[in-house]
Amino acid sequence: MLRINHYRMIFLKTEEEIELLRASNLLVGKALAEVAKLIKPGVTTRELDKVAEEFIRDNGAIPTFKGFPNQYGDPFPSTLCTSVNDQVVHGIPNDNPLEDGDIVSIDCGTFMNCFCGDSAYTFCVGDVDPEVRKLLKVTKESLYVGIQNAVVGKRLGDIGYAIQQYCESNSYGVVREFVGHGIGKDMHEDPQVPNYGKRGYGTLLKKGLCIAIEPMITLGSREIVMERDGWTVRTRDRKAAAHFEHTIAVGPNGADILSTFDYVEQVLGDKAI
């Protein structure tokens, strides 16, 4: 996920480049599935991170998040972003055991064959409060609502508007300060992809545009704060937050989803959101 910044240049992808992007993104889905196998009360996010890094490297790829600099130039220390409960994004894996009733948003990126993969999924740890489970469900649904608008001829504002309306109609907050992004040979390319907006406004969607759409939605206020580590973003009111992300390619007949939750949900079975 990208902190809002200035636009540079948009690179449309060829069919061959889209297939390379798909390979990197499918690997992300498989890495998240390896993590999903381990999520339970008592496991630490550092343990999850170790498994993900080994899996990614064993499959000939590089974790793109590890070493990525923040706005202060500080490198991210881990393979995964693991954001627990009221953490919205960029949580750093640590040795604190996950507890029954927690949720953990796991964002993962890979670099393989010169192209990036990026996807995120929010997991339940044990028995999670129904109110929080509903937040996860609506956030995931809003991702697909946004993807439905990633069609040639529409605009970025149509994607953001659809996500915003869906989530706010459920009385949830939509984070403004962090947004989705273009993706290709670089993890963060233009354009920025907000989860809010106006229909008919923003960058025109063209064939070959590849973007990461990633709703970051809060149970309470949309206001956020940055922790002292310079990375972890939390909700100001300390209420739960959820994060789901797919990388997609814009097409004339709809979006081509290059990442997948299938591997994760095969592991989770009837516990999937």
Steps between C-alpha positions, in 0.01 A plus 500: 500500500624843409501822697354772279772674296552669164423334168779411258421279200258216425633190321247281321595133488514262204335156510843344562570736789159430651580128504827570682305709750253214539779256587635728773152560639408131505815441704378760750172307528690178567720671761193634680360147499815369668450765766130415531593144600669633813266773623360411842521629856857483629684541171709816455500723195878461484450125454256570216750736342779241507282241326393748232854614423632146472212400271545802272876452468466124450277579202758721333359837602599786728281655774438854374406652835825409675732799487240728339552855640234708672469878475793536739724265304477223761488151341210269580654212698277210396339307215141545616303791633305351791241742640311377808157622613509882494810510282394602150815434295879459518510310829846355565516128591600441863515241776160577657275193476170546320203456733159342457268764356771698322499586133819541297528666160788350305638684198758321286706596197731311264741586218557233236597514133529880532135547606329549835214328679296660778197373693356514851249304707364555851484183711302407808692350792276255681152621598456860380217733605217499242516881470865477396435205267239713325761774450725247329216369285393844382860609434562193286172551315590865438820387329297308243254788466797718407639240261165491316567861403851436364381503140639679194328836460421554867715712730688447824236701682243234408703238687549716808139616502368143489722389790422809707125476454493130581699540821345823621151354446605252771614790723871419464789741456701516178868588552608793281873536569601166347383377162549228239744545216619405157727197488747347256879489503475726805280416796356851511428656164250761392210549514396522862176309567298655785219311671283810476408732215246640258345316209634613164811668644866406503730313265335331201524120523672351195576146387823380657479717809606286798409617847481375858158573650508478880218624723621595849182526705440578867230397744480852642653831397716511185762706684841337535828555684856393427686312773849602611658220296431709190307217335201371695174684428218465755146628531486805724201363693668159538213318328567213260608544139494261202704487179449291186693545175509364147722589206297530181540583131237726343328345199226596254258243641595531865798460728739207485585417862869403499525410869279244673346412835426144384806344662432677831135403504577137418702500823237685702206295374174598668694748720566727201346848506 
